[in-house]
């Protein structure tokens, strides 16, 4: 079962309300996405920790409903 880009964005924004989120469907199949997430909450955190925060926001959907997510994160 595929996820819509809008659902991915909504889950991330629910966890990081200040975030600027861009989600792109890379293959047009609803399974392979690229996301850019910019949030003040990332300031001072390692890239690994930033990505862990985003993956936690997806509530276990990574590897199931969401097959692949190329992720870029940054503080503003």
HELIX and SHEET records of a PDB file:
HELIX    1   1 UNK A    5  UNK A   15  1                                  11    
HELIX    2   2 UNK A   40  UNK A   42  5                                   3    
HELIX    3   3 UNK A   47  UNK A   57  1                                  11    
SHEET    1   A 3 UNK A  20  UNK A  25  0                                        
SHEET    2   A 3 UNK A  32  UNK A  38 -1                                        
SHEET    3   A 3 UNK A  68  UNK A  74  1                                        
END                                                                             
